[in-house]
Amino acid sequence: MSDHSTVAAGDQVGEVDIDKTSKAGWEWFTRFLLINVILCIVGLLLVGALTVWS
């Protein structure tokens, strides 16, 4: 495999850019999961409350 790059030096993506993108993606994903877990718990509590109430 060749060590030569066909991409200009200014167009290359550095590790810092990848880390920022990865960090932003993981932060969004964890927020998404947290919201889903909270909504599921609230939904289950609501179903449980309605079941006991009726």
N, C-alpha and C positions, 0 to 999 in steps of 0.2 A: 504494500500500500504506500502511496506517495504522501509525503509530508507537506506538499504544496497545497495552498488554499486558493480557490478561485474567487473568494469573497473579499472585498476591500476591507482594509483594517477598520475603517469607521463603521462598517455594516455588521461586524461580528458582534455576537451577543456574549457579554462577559458573565462570569459566575455570579457577580453581584446582581445583575438583572434577573438571572434565573432564580436566585434566592428570593428576591423581592416578589417576583411573580408567584413562586411556589408558596411563599409565606402568605400572600394575599389570597391565594386559592384555598389554602388550608384554613385560614381564618374565616372565609366565607362558608366553607364546608362545615366547620365546627359550629358556627352560628346557625346554619341551616339544620343540623342535627339537633342542636339544643332546642330550637323552636319546635321541631317535630316531636321531640320527646315530651316537652311541656304540654303541647296540644294533645298528645295521646293520653297523658296522665289526666289532664282536665276532662277530656272526653270520657275516660273510664270512670272517673269520680262522678261525673254527671250521670252516666248510665247506672252506676251503683246507687247513687242517691235516689234516682227515679225508681229503681227497682225496690229499694227498701221502703220508699214513701208510698208506693202503690200497693 
